Amino acid sequence: MGRLFQLQENCLRAMGHTGGHENSISDGKLSVKHIVSLAFVVSAQYPLISYIVYNREDMEKVTACLSVVLTNMLTVIKITTFLAYKQDFWRMIQRFREMHQQYGDGYGYVAAANKVASLLGRAYCISCGITGLYFMLGPIVAIIASKWRGTTYIRELPMPMKFPFNDVNTPGYEVGFLYTVFVTVVVVTYASAVDGLFISFAINLRAHFQTLQRDIENFNYALSEREVRAALRSVVDYHVELLSMSKHLRVIYTPIVFGQFFITSLQVGVIIYQLVTRLDSIMDLLVYLSFLGSIMLQLFMYCYGGEIIKVESLKVDIAVRLSDWHLATTTIRKSLAFIILRSQREVLIKAGFYEASLANFVAICRTAMSLITLIKSIE
């Protein structure tokens, strides 16, 4: 069971949870490490905003810092949402385990889904880590290169920050560098964990919807009326449970989905401006292309998760039509009609006017390409 839901376990472990699941569900108190992590990330806003104010006349430096500020803001939203709904996250995880024990995995959908979720989660974590590593290595590579060439290098921090002390000379530079490293580790860890939990929940819901569809398609209407009614009641309860969990997932991730779409839209514009204006620097191009890929992958995970839940919830209708419903009695057919009617209402993961779907992801990608054309034409 632990190996089956490995991604969920890894995400929780990354956020400081180890064992004692039932105790964590019943105990809504926040631990010191979670409060410290949130305070640590929030504190990073001060040197970031100070950098913007200090360089307010330099548009390139301001936009470079804005992309980091927005990423930090999004991480604050994710940490705050997780801490606010911590018990709900635990209940969702526990319910998936109970459903696996209750309904089994005779078709292998749940096992296959968790393998896919683990691969996606691992790829996403590596992507975020590489982006953070690029930022960390940039100043180090520049210092080594300047010493090798015998030139003078003005020290720069990995992230565009301005501290209330001398952050260019020793020891202020080293303090600022270590602070930046720790903030980056916390941001990458929490972003990967919270997003990894979402994609794990979404893929598991898809697997259960697929299991439900197979159960409906293989429904045996040749049984006695009583047995058919009992089996149909079980199917309906399963369907209601999946709809309830989908709604619960939407509720607890509403702030994150809204923040992800709104902030990513702003980030895309800022980073594309940086890319177009930094075409002469290979290192900057690598950093910002990696950054852009990372934030688009973040958005893709939410859009993909919302899309598969929507599509599979609609396929329940098709499963009923593919079954041997014509062999059922009139009363059973009426019950099947109610399942069809409910299945025709798609399950959406949305926040306000933002809907997590692949159509919206493609729309943002198209907007990004249009921004590149617009900025190049203005220049």
MIDRENVO-363492 format. One record per residue (C-alpha): x, y, z; residue number from 1. Coordinates in Angstrom, 2 decimals. Each point is the difference from the previous one (the first is absolute). Layout:
<rec xx="X" yy="Y" zz="Z" num="NUM"/>
...
//
This chain:
<rec xx="0.00" yy="0.00" zz="0.00" num="1"/>
<rec xx="2.82" yy="2.38" zz="0.89" num="2"/>
<rec xx="1.77" yy="-0.71" zz="-3.31" num="3"/>
<rec xx="-3.26" yy="0.39" zz="-1.91" num="4"/>
<rec xx="-0.55" yy="3.53" zz="1.30" num="5"/>
<rec xx="3.70" yy="0.85" zz="0.05" num="6"/>
<rec xx="-0.36" yy="3.48" zz="-1.52" num="7"/>
<rec xx="-2.45" yy="1.08" zz="2.71" num="8"/>
<rec xx="2.33" yy="-1.35" zz="2.68" num="9"/>
<rec xx="3.00" yy="1.78" zz="-1.51" num="10"/>
<rec xx="-1.86" yy="3.31" zz="-0.28" num="11"/>
<rec xx="-1.08" yy="-0.11" zz="3.62" num="12"/>
<rec xx="3.47" yy="-1.01" zz="1.12" num="13"/>
<rec xx="1.47" yy="2.94" zz="-1.93" num="14"/>
<rec xx="-2.25" yy="2.35" zz="1.97" num="15"/>
<rec xx="1.16" yy="-1.44" zz="3.31" num="16"/>
<rec xx="-2.59" yy="-2.73" zz="0.65" num="17"/>
<rec xx="1.25" yy="-3.44" zz="0.99" num="18"/>
<rec xx="-2.40" yy="-2.71" zz="1.13" num="19"/>
<rec xx="-2.83" yy="0.34" zz="2.50" num="20"/>
<rec xx="-2.64" yy="0.65" zz="-2.63" num="21"/>
<rec xx="-3.02" yy="-0.46" zz="2.22" num="22"/>
<rec xx="1.47" yy="2.29" zz="2.64" num="23"/>
<rec xx="0.68" yy="2.63" zz="-2.62" num="24"/>
<rec xx="-3.61" yy="-0.15" zz="-1.16" num="25"/>
<rec xx="-1.45" yy="0.52" zz="3.43" num="26"/>
<rec xx="2.56" yy="2.63" zz="1.01" num="27"/>
<rec xx="-0.52" yy="3.27" zz="-1.84" num="28"/>
<rec xx="2.85" yy="1.80" zz="1.76" num="29"/>
<rec xx="2.82" yy="1.46" zz="-2.06" num="30"/>
<rec xx="3.52" yy="-1.10" zz="0.81" num="31"/>
<rec xx="2.87" yy="2.43" zz="0.49" num="32"/>
<rec xx="1.77" yy="-1.19" zz="-3.18" num="33"/>
<rec xx="-3.03" yy="0.87" zz="-2.15" num="34"/>
<rec xx="-0.36" yy="3.46" zz="1.53" num="35"/>
<rec xx="3.75" yy="0.61" zz="-0.37" num="36"/>
<rec xx="-0.10" yy="-1.11" zz="-3.66" num="37"/>
<rec xx="-2.89" yy="2.37" zz="-0.75" num="38"/>
<rec xx="1.64" yy="2.90" zz="1.87" num="39"/>
<rec xx="3.28" yy="-0.70" zz="-1.79" num="40"/>
<rec xx="-1.58" yy="0.20" zz="-3.46" num="41"/>
<rec xx="-2.06" yy="3.09" zz="0.91" num="42"/>
<rec xx="3.14" yy="1.73" zz="1.31" num="43"/>
<rec xx="1.59" yy="-0.33" zz="-3.44" num="44"/>
<rec xx="-2.47" yy="2.53" zz="-1.37" num="45"/>
<rec xx="1.79" yy="2.83" zz="1.84" num="46"/>
<rec xx="3.42" yy="-0.27" zz="-1.73" num="47"/>
<rec xx="-1.73" yy="-0.73" zz="-3.32" num="48"/>
<rec xx="-2.22" yy="3.08" zz="0.16" num="49"/>
<rec xx="2.94" yy="2.05" zz="1.30" num="50"/>
<rec xx="1.92" yy="-1.01" zz="-3.12" num="51"/>
<rec xx="-2.86" yy="1.20" zz="-2.21" num="52"/>
<rec xx="-0.20" yy="3.33" zz="1.82" num="53"/>
<rec xx="3.78" yy="0.46" zz="-0.10" num="54"/>
<rec xx="0.16" yy="-0.71" zz="-3.77" num="55"/>
<rec xx="-3.32" yy="1.56" zz="-0.96" num="56"/>
<rec xx="1.62" yy="1.94" zz="-2.85" num="57"/>
<rec xx="1.36" yy="-3.17" zz="-1.63" num="58"/>
<rec xx="-2.82" yy="-1.89" zz="-1.71" num="59"/>
<rec xx="2.08" yy="-3.12" zz="-0.67" num="60"/>
<rec xx="0.93" yy="-0.41" zz="3.66" num="61"/>
<rec xx="-3.55" yy="0.72" zz="1.13" num="62"/>
<rec xx="-1.52" yy="-2.60" zz="-2.31" num="63"/>
<rec xx="2.70" yy="-2.53" zz="0.95" num="64"/>
<rec xx="-0.94" yy="0.41" zz="3.65" num="65"/>
<rec xx="-3.76" yy="0.00" zz="-0.65" num="66"/>
<rec xx="0.08" yy="-3.57" zz="-1.31" num="67"/>
<rec xx="1.62" yy="-1.15" zz="3.26" num="68"/>
<rec xx="-2.39" yy="2.09" zz="2.13" num="69"/>
<rec xx="-2.99" yy="-1.60" zz="-1.73" num="70"/>
<rec xx="1.42" yy="-3.50" zz="0.48" num="71"/>
<rec xx="0.52" yy="0.71" zz="3.68" num="72"/>
<rec xx="-3.55" yy="1.34" zz="0.33" num="73"/>
<rec xx="-1.38" yy="-3.15" zz="-1.61" num="74"/>
<rec xx="1.97" yy="-2.17" zz="2.41" num="75"/>
<rec xx="-1.42" yy="2.00" zz="2.94" num="76"/>
<rec xx="-3.49" yy="-0.74" zz="-1.31" num="77"/>
<rec xx="0.80" yy="-3.71" zz="-0.30" num="78"/>
<rec xx="1.51" yy="-0.29" zz="3.48" num="79"/>
<rec xx="-2.85" yy="1.98" zz="1.57" num="80"/>
<rec xx="-2.64" yy="-2.09" zz="-1.78" num="81"/>
<rec xx="1.65" yy="-3.24" zz="1.04" num="82"/>
<rec xx="0.22" yy="1.09" zz="3.63" num="83"/>
<rec xx="-3.61" yy="1.27" zz="-0.03" num="84"/>
<rec xx="-1.32" yy="-3.25" zz="-1.51" num="85"/>
<rec xx="2.54" yy="-2.38" zz="1.51" num="86"/>
<rec xx="-2.66" yy="-2.26" zz="1.51" num="87"/>
<rec xx="-1.90" yy="-0.07" zz="-3.32" num="88"/>
<rec xx="3.16" yy="-1.05" zz="-1.83" num="89"/>
<rec xx="0.48" yy="-2.83" zz="2.46" num="90"/>
<rec xx="-3.63" yy="-1.10" zz="-0.32" num="91"/>
<rec xx="0.29" yy="-0.09" zz="-3.79" num="92"/>
<rec xx="3.11" yy="-2.17" zz="0.23" num="93"/>
<rec xx="-1.59" yy="-2.34" zz="2.53" num="94"/>
<rec xx="-3.19" yy="-0.27" zz="-2.08" num="95"/>
<rec xx="1.97" yy="-1.07" zz="-3.07" num="96"/>
<rec xx="1.55" yy="-2.80" zz="2.04" num="97"/>
<rec xx="-3.38" yy="-1.05" zz="1.34" num="98"/>
<rec xx="-1.51" yy="0.01" zz="-3.49" num="99"/>
<rec xx="2.82" yy="-2.17" zz="-1.27" num="100"/>
<rec xx="-0.72" yy="-2.51" zz="2.76" num="101"/>
<rec xx="-3.77" yy="0.25" zz="-0.44" num="102"/>
<rec xx="-0.30" yy="-0.14" zz="-3.79" num="103"/>
<rec xx="3.30" yy="-1.70" zz="-0.81" num="104"/>
<rec xx="1.92" yy="0.43" zz="-3.24" num="105"/>
<rec xx="-1.08" yy="-2.95" zz="-2.09" num="106"/>
<rec xx="0.58" yy="1.91" zz="-3.24" num="107"/>
<rec xx="3.40" yy="1.38" zz="1.02" num="108"/>
<rec xx="-0.97" yy="3.63" zz="-0.59" num="109"/>
<rec xx="1.02" yy="1.26" zz="3.45" num="110"/>
<rec xx="3.44" yy="-1.67" zz="-0.09" num="111"/>
<rec xx="0.69" yy="1.35" zz="-3.50" num="112"/>
<rec xx="-1.24" yy="3.46" zz="1.01" num="113"/>
<rec xx="2.35" yy="0.20" zz="2.96" num="114"/>
<rec xx="2.97" yy="-0.99" zz="-2.17" num="115"/>
<rec xx="-0.83" yy="2.84" zz="-2.39" num="116"/>
<rec xx="-0.49" yy="2.41" zz="2.93" num="117"/>
<rec xx="3.39" yy="-0.96" zz="1.43" num="118"/>
<rec xx="1.72" yy="0.59" zz="-3.35" num="119"/>
<rec xx="-1.69" yy="3.39" zz="-0.46" num="120"/>
<rec xx="0.74" yy="1.02" zz="3.57" num="121"/>
<rec xx="3.65" yy="-1.00" zz="-0.32" num="122"/>
<rec xx="0.39" yy="1.81" zz="-3.34" num="123"/>
<rec xx="-1.59" yy="3.14" zz="1.41" num="124"/>
<rec xx="2.18" yy="-0.05" zz="3.11" num="125"/>
<rec xx="3.13" yy="-0.42" zz="-2.13" num="126"/>
<rec xx="-1.10" yy="2.89" zz="-2.23" num="127"/>
<rec xx="-0.50" yy="2.33" zz="2.98" num="128"/>
<rec xx="3.28" yy="-1.14" zz="1.53" num="129"/>
<rec xx="1.96" yy="0.63" zz="-3.20" num="130"/>
<rec xx="-1.48" yy="3.49" zz="-0.28" num="131"/>
<rec xx="0.99" yy="0.81" zz="3.57" num="132"/>
<rec xx="3.44" yy="-1.49" zz="-0.61" num="133"/>
<rec xx="0.50" yy="2.23" zz="-3.04" num="134"/>
<rec xx="-0.68" yy="3.07" zz="2.14" num="135"/>
<rec xx="2.36" yy="-1.23" zz="2.72" num="136"/>
<rec xx="2.85" yy="-0.90" zz="-2.37" num="137"/>
<rec xx="-0.15" yy="3.21" zz="-2.03" num="138"/>
<rec xx="1.96" yy="2.24" zz="2.41" num="139"/>
<rec xx="2.43" yy="-2.81" zz="0.87" num="140"/>
<rec xx="0.82" yy="-0.62" zz="-3.67" num="141"/>
<rec xx="0.40" yy="3.75" zz="-0.55" num="142"/>
<rec xx="2.43" yy="0.32" zz="2.94" num="143"/>
<rec xx="2.10" yy="-2.96" zz="-1.20" num="144"/>
<rec xx="0.03" yy="1.31" zz="-3.57" num="145"/>
<rec xx="1.06" yy="3.50" zz="1.10" num="146"/>
<rec xx="2.89" yy="-1.39" zz="2.07" num="147"/>
<rec xx="1.10" yy="-2.23" zz="-2.86" num="148"/>
<rec xx="0.00" yy="2.96" zz="-2.40" num="149"/>
<rec xx="1.55" yy="2.33" zz="2.57" num="150"/>
<rec xx="-2.86" yy="2.49" zz="-0.22" num="151"/>
<rec xx="-1.93" yy="1.80" zz="2.72" num="152"/>
<rec xx="-3.45" yy="-1.38" zz="0.80" num="153"/>
<rec xx="-2.63" yy="1.86" zz="1.99" num="154"/>
<rec xx="-1.66" yy="-2.59" zz="2.19" num="155"/>
<rec xx="-3.65" yy="-0.76" zz="-0.65" num="156"/>
<rec xx="-2.35" yy="-2.13" zz="2.04" num="157"/>
<rec xx="-1.71" yy="-3.02" zz="-1.63" num="158"/>
<rec xx="-3.35" yy="1.78" zz="0.23" num="159"/>
<rec xx="-0.60" yy="3.73" zz="-0.58" num="160"/>
<rec xx="-0.08" yy="1.11" zz="3.66" num="161"/>
<rec xx="1.01" yy="3.14" zz="1.89" num="162"/>
<rec xx="0.69" yy="-0.46" zz="3.71" num="163"/>
<rec xx="0.17" yy="2.75" zz="2.65" num="164"/>
<rec xx="3.71" yy="-0.71" zz="0.39" num="165"/>
<rec xx="3.04" yy="-0.13" zz="-2.27" num="166"/>
<rec xx="-0.77" yy="-3.07" zz="-2.14" num="167"/>
<rec xx="2.92" yy="0.50" zz="-2.41" num="168"/>
<rec xx="2.98" yy="-0.45" zz="2.31" num="169"/>
<rec xx="0.88" yy="-2.67" zz="2.55" num="170"/>
<rec xx="-1.71" yy="-1.12" zz="2.25" num="171"/>
<rec xx="-3.25" yy="1.60" zz="-1.18" num="172"/>
<rec xx="0.20" yy="-1.66" zz="-3.40" num="173"/>
<rec xx="0.42" yy="-3.48" zz="1.50" num="174"/>
<rec xx="-2.92" yy="0.59" zz="2.38" num="175"/>
<rec xx="-2.21" yy="1.18" zz="-2.84" num="176"/>
<rec xx="1.07" yy="-2.91" zz="-2.18" num="177"/>
<rec xx="-0.82" yy="-2.61" zz="2.66" num="178"/>
<rec xx="-3.34" yy="1.68" zz="0.72" num="179"/>
<rec xx="-0.86" yy="-0.13" zz="-3.70" num="180"/>
<rec xx="0.96" yy="-3.66" zz="-0.21" num="181"/>
<rec xx="-2.21" yy="-0.92" zz="2.97" num="182"/>
<rec xx="-2.96" yy="1.96" zz="-1.39" num="183"/>
<rec xx="0.41" yy="-1.70" zz="-3.39" num="184"/>
<rec xx="0.07" yy="-3.46" zz="1.61" num="185"/>
<rec xx="-3.21" yy="0.70" zz="1.96" num="186"/>
<rec xx="-1.76" yy="1.46" zz="-3.05" num="187"/>
<rec xx="0.96" yy="-2.93" zz="-2.26" num="188"/>
<rec xx="-0.88" yy="-2.59" zz="2.66" num="189"/>
<rec xx="-3.46" yy="1.35" zz="0.83" num="190"/>
<rec xx="-0.92" yy="0.82" zz="-3.60" num="191"/>
<rec xx="0.98" yy="-3.51" zz="-1.13" num="192"/>
<rec xx="-1.82" yy="-1.64" zz="2.92" num="193"/>
<rec xx="-3.30" yy="1.90" zz="-0.24" num="194"/>
<rec xx="-0.13" yy="-0.30" zz="-3.80" num="195"/>
<rec xx="1.02" yy="-3.66" zz="0.22" num="196"/>
<rec xx="-2.90" yy="-0.70" zz="2.35" num="197"/>
<rec xx="-2.43" yy="1.61" zz="-2.44" num="198"/>
<rec xx="1.11" yy="-2.06" zz="-2.99" num="199"/>
<rec xx="-0.05" yy="-3.12" zz="2.16" num="200"/>
<rec xx="-3.58" yy="0.70" zz="1.13" num="201"/>
<rec xx="-1.12" yy="0.78" zz="-3.56" num="202"/>
<rec xx="1.58" yy="-3.10" zz="-1.56" num="203"/>
<rec xx="-1.41" yy="-2.23" zz="2.75" num="204"/>
<rec xx="-3.47" yy="1.46" zz="-0.56" num="205"/>
<rec xx="0.34" yy="-0.73" zz="-3.72" num="206"/>
<rec xx="0.95" yy="-3.59" zz="0.81" num="207"/>
<rec xx="-3.05" yy="-0.43" zz="2.22" num="208"/>
<rec xx="-2.29" yy="1.54" zz="-2.63" num="209"/>
<rec xx="1.43" yy="-2.50" zz="-2.50" num="210"/>
<rec xx="-0.62" yy="-2.83" zz="2.46" num="211"/>
<rec xx="-3.58" yy="1.20" zz="0.44" num="212"/>
<rec xx="-0.48" yy="0.06" zz="-3.78" num="213"/>
<rec xx="1.20" yy="-3.59" zz="-0.33" num="214"/>
<rec xx="-2.28" yy="-1.09" zz="2.84" num="215"/>
<rec xx="-2.96" yy="1.57" zz="-1.78" num="216"/>
<rec xx="0.92" yy="-1.44" zz="-3.39" num="217"/>
<rec xx="0.35" yy="-3.51" zz="1.50" num="218"/>
<rec xx="-3.21" yy="0.28" zz="2.02" num="219"/>
<rec xx="-1.92" yy="-3.27" zz="-0.02" num="220"/>
<rec xx="-3.71" yy="0.77" zz="-0.47" num="221"/>
<rec xx="-0.84" yy="-3.71" zz="-0.18" num="222"/>
<rec xx="0.14" yy="-0.30" zz="3.79" num="223"/>
<rec xx="-3.07" yy="0.09" zz="2.17" num="224"/>
<rec xx="-1.74" yy="3.33" zz="0.59" num="225"/>
<rec xx="1.26" yy="0.15" zz="3.56" num="226"/>
<rec xx="3.61" yy="-0.71" zz="-0.97" num="227"/>
<rec xx="-0.11" yy="2.54" zz="-2.83" num="228"/>
<rec xx="-1.36" yy="2.65" zz="2.37" num="229"/>
<rec xx="2.74" yy="-0.71" zz="2.56" num="230"/>
<rec xx="2.71" yy="0.12" zz="-2.66" num="231"/>
<rec xx="-1.43" yy="3.18" zz="-1.50" num="232"/>
<rec xx="-0.13" yy="1.62" zz="3.45" num="233"/>
<rec xx="3.69" yy="-0.79" zz="0.43" num="234"/>
<rec xx="0.80" yy="1.58" zz="-3.38" num="235"/>
<rec xx="-2.02" yy="3.12" zz="0.84" num="236"/>
<rec xx="1.73" yy="0.33" zz="3.39" num="237"/>
<rec xx="3.38" yy="-0.33" zz="-1.74" num="238"/>
<rec xx="-0.97" yy="2.70" zz="-2.51" num="239"/>
<rec xx="-1.26" yy="2.34" zz="2.72" num="240"/>
<rec xx="3.22" yy="-0.52" zz="1.96" num="241"/>
<rec xx="2.13" yy="0.93" zz="-3.02" num="242"/>
<rec xx="-2.08" yy="3.10" zz="-0.70" num="243"/>
<rec xx="0.29" yy="1.03" zz="3.64" num="244"/>
<rec xx="3.77" yy="-0.46" zz="0.01" num="245"/>
<rec xx="0.33" yy="1.96" zz="-3.25" num="246"/>
<rec xx="-1.96" yy="2.86" zz="1.54" num="247"/>
<rec xx="2.12" yy="-0.17" zz="3.15" num="248"/>
<rec xx="3.17" yy="0.13" zz="-2.10" num="249"/>
<rec xx="-1.31" yy="3.09" zz="-1.77" num="250"/>
<rec xx="-0.81" yy="1.72" zz="3.29" num="251"/>
<rec xx="3.35" yy="-0.53" zz="1.71" num="252"/>
<rec xx="1.96" yy="0.96" zz="-3.14" num="253"/>
<rec xx="-2.11" yy="3.03" zz="-0.96" num="254"/>
<rec xx="2.48" yy="2.62" zz="1.36" num="255"/>
<rec xx="2.92" yy="-1.81" zz="-1.61" num="256"/>
<rec xx="-1.68" yy="-0.42" zz="-3.41" num="257"/>
<rec xx="-1.00" yy="3.67" zz="-0.04" num="258"/>
<rec xx="3.49" yy="1.09" zz="1.04" num="259"/>
<rec xx="1.64" yy="-2.38" zz="-2.46" num="260"/>
<rec xx="-1.91" yy="1.37" zz="-3.00" num="261"/>
<rec xx="0.13" yy="3.66" zz="1.00" num="262"/>
<rec xx="3.66" yy="0.07" zz="1.05" num="263"/>
<rec xx="1.19" yy="-2.24" zz="-2.86" num="264"/>
<rec xx="-1.66" yy="2.37" zz="-2.50" num="265"/>
<rec xx="2.01" yy="2.88" zz="1.48" num="266"/>
<rec xx="3.19" yy="-2.07" zz="0.17" num="267"/>
<rec xx="-0.22" yy="-0.99" zz="-3.64" num="268"/>
<rec xx="-0.07" yy="3.66" zz="-1.06" num="269"/>
<rec xx="2.90" yy="0.95" zz="2.28" num="270"/>
<rec xx="2.21" yy="-2.96" zz="-0.96" num="271"/>
<rec xx="-0.64" yy="0.39" zz="-3.71" num="272"/>
<rec xx="1.07" yy="3.64" zz="0.27" num="273"/>
<rec xx="3.21" yy="-1.23" zz="1.66" num="274"/>
<rec xx="0.58" yy="-2.60" zz="-2.72" num="275"/>
<rec xx="-0.47" yy="2.45" zz="-2.85" num="276"/>
<rec xx="2.26" yy="2.63" zz="1.58" num="277"/>
<rec xx="2.74" yy="-2.47" zz="1.03" num="278"/>
<rec xx="0.56" yy="-1.80" zz="-3.30" num="279"/>
<rec xx="3.72" yy="0.89" zz="0.11" num="280"/>
<rec xx="0.66" yy="-1.89" zz="3.28" num="281"/>
<rec xx="-0.01" yy="-3.79" zz="-0.22" num="282"/>
<rec xx="0.06" yy="-0.48" zz="3.79" num="283"/>
<rec xx="-2.98" yy="2.33" zz="0.49" num="284"/>
<rec xx="-1.87" yy="-1.75" zz="-2.81" num="285"/>
<rec xx="0.55" yy="-3.40" zz="1.63" num="286"/>
<rec xx="-1.14" yy="1.28" zz="3.38" num="287"/>
<rec xx="-3.16" yy="1.68" zz="-1.27" num="288"/>
<rec xx="-0.91" yy="-2.78" zz="-2.43" num="289"/>
<rec xx="0.30" yy="-2.46" zz="2.88" num="290"/>
<rec xx="-2.06" yy="2.31" zz="2.20" num="291"/>
<rec xx="-2.68" yy="0.37" zz="-2.68" num="292"/>
<rec xx="-0.10" yy="-3.77" zz="-0.53" num="293"/>
<rec xx="-0.35" yy="-0.57" zz="3.73" num="294"/>
<rec xx="-2.94" yy="2.36" zz="0.49" num="295"/>
<rec xx="-1.73" yy="-1.30" zz="-3.14" num="296"/>
<rec xx="0.44" yy="-3.55" zz="1.28" num="297"/>
<rec xx="-1.60" yy="1.10" zz="3.28" num="298"/>
<rec xx="-3.00" yy="1.35" zz="-1.87" num="299"/>
<rec xx="-0.14" yy="-3.06" zz="-2.27" num="300"/>
<rec xx="-0.28" yy="-2.35" zz="2.98" num="301"/>
<rec xx="-3.10" yy="1.81" zz="1.24" num="302"/>
<rec xx="-1.51" yy="0.28" zz="-3.49" num="303"/>
<rec xx="0.71" yy="-3.67" zz="-0.74" num="304"/>
<rec xx="-1.45" yy="-1.09" zz="3.34" num="305"/>
<rec xx="-3.15" yy="2.04" zz="-0.53" num="306"/>
<rec xx="-0.36" yy="-1.27" zz="-3.57" num="307"/>
<rec xx="0.21" yy="-3.71" zz="0.83" num="308"/>
<rec xx="-2.53" yy="0.33" zz="2.83" num="309"/>
<rec xx="-2.41" yy="1.85" zz="-2.30" num="310"/>
<rec xx="0.36" yy="-2.49" zz="-2.85" num="311"/>
<rec xx="-0.28" yy="-3.15" zz="2.12" num="312"/>
<rec xx="-3.04" yy="1.30" zz="1.91" num="313"/>
<rec xx="-1.79" yy="0.49" zz="-3.33" num="314"/>
<rec xx="0.91" yy="-3.52" zz="-1.17" num="315"/>
<rec xx="-2.21" yy="-1.55" zz="2.69" num="316"/>
<rec xx="-2.93" yy="0.91" zz="-2.24" num="317"/>
<rec xx="1.60" yy="-1.91" zz="-2.90" num="318"/>
<rec xx="0.66" yy="-3.01" zz="2.24" num="319"/>
<rec xx="-3.71" yy="-0.29" zz="0.82" num="320"/>
<rec xx="-0.88" yy="0.12" zz="-3.69" num="321"/>
<rec xx="2.59" yy="-2.69" zz="-0.80" num="322"/>
<rec xx="-1.38" yy="-2.34" zz="2.65" num="323"/>
<rec xx="-2.78" yy="-2.54" zz="-0.60" num="324"/>
<rec xx="-2.56" yy="2.46" zz="1.37" num="325"/>
<rec xx="-2.65" yy="-1.33" zz="-2.40" num="326"/>
<rec xx="-0.10" yy="-3.20" zz="2.08" num="327"/>
<rec xx="-0.93" yy="1.93" zz="3.15" num="328"/>
<rec xx="-3.49" yy="0.44" zz="1.37" num="329"/>
<rec xx="-1.90" yy="3.28" zz="-0.35" num="330"/>
<rec xx="0.77" yy="1.00" zz="3.60" num="331"/>
<rec xx="3.73" yy="-0.63" zz="-0.43" num="332"/>
<rec xx="-0.01" yy="1.92" zz="-3.28" num="333"/>
<rec xx="-1.42" yy="3.03" zz="1.81" num="334"/>
<rec xx="2.85" yy="-0.19" zz="2.52" num="335"/>
<rec xx="2.50" yy="-0.24" zz="-2.84" num="336"/>
<rec xx="-1.59" yy="3.09" zz="-1.58" num="337"/>
<rec xx="0.77" yy="1.98" zz="3.17" num="338"/>
<rec xx="3.65" yy="-1.11" zz="-0.20" num="339"/>
<rec xx="0.12" yy="1.16" zz="-3.62" num="340"/>
<rec xx="-1.52" yy="3.38" zz="0.86" num="341"/>
<rec xx="2.49" yy="0.60" zz="2.81" num="342"/>
<rec xx="2.92" yy="-1.10" zz="-2.16" num="343"/>
<rec xx="-0.86" yy="2.56" zz="-2.65" num="344"/>
<rec xx="0.95" yy="2.75" zz="2.47" num="345"/>
<rec xx="3.78" yy="0.19" zz="-0.27" num="346"/>
<rec xx="2.12" yy="0.17" zz="3.16" num="347"/>
<rec xx="2.15" yy="3.11" zz="-0.21" num="348"/>
<rec xx="3.05" yy="1.05" zz="1.98" num="349"/>
<rec xx="-0.29" yy="3.76" zz="-0.05" num="350"/>
<rec xx="0.51" yy="3.14" zz="2.05" num="351"/>
<rec xx="-2.07" yy="3.02" zz="-0.91" num="352"/>
<rec xx="0.17" yy="0.47" zz="-3.76" num="353"/>
<rec xx="3.10" yy="-2.22" zz="-0.30" num="354"/>
<rec xx="-0.64" yy="-3.59" zz="-1.05" num="355"/>
<rec xx="2.81" yy="-2.55" zz="0.23" num="356"/>
<rec xx="-0.13" yy="-1.46" zz="-3.51" num="357"/>
<rec xx="2.38" yy="-0.66" zz="-2.88" num="358"/>
<rec xx="-1.93" yy="2.51" zz="-2.13" num="359"/>
<rec xx="0.93" yy="2.80" zz="2.40" num="360"/>
<rec xx="3.60" yy="-1.22" zz="0.14" num="361"/>
<rec xx="0.25" yy="0.18" zz="-3.79" num="362"/>
<rec xx="-1.60" yy="3.47" zz="0.11" num="363"/>
<rec xx="2.74" yy="1.24" zz="2.36" num="364"/>
<rec xx="2.69" yy="-1.52" zz="-2.24" num="365"/>
<rec xx="-1.47" yy="1.82" zz="-2.99" num="366"/>
<rec xx="-0.05" yy="3.23" zz="1.96" num="367"/>
<rec xx="3.67" yy="-0.53" zz="0.84" num="368"/>
<rec xx="0.89" yy="-0.36" zz="-3.68" num="369"/>
<rec xx="-1.98" yy="3.14" zz="-0.81" num="370"/>
<rec xx="1.90" yy="1.90" zz="2.73" num="371"/>
<rec xx="3.33" yy="-1.00" zz="-1.57" num="372"/>
<rec xx="-1.12" yy="1.40" zz="-3.36" num="373"/>
<rec xx="-1.34" yy="3.17" zz="1.60" num="374"/>
<rec xx="3.13" yy="0.75" zz="2.06" num="375"/>
<rec xx="2.32" yy="-0.65" zz="-2.97" num="376"/>
<rec xx="-2.08" yy="2.29" zz="-2.21" num="377"/>
<rec xx="0.11" yy="2.79" zz="2.60" num="378"/>
<rec xx="3.77" yy="-0.27" zz="0.29" num="379"/>
//
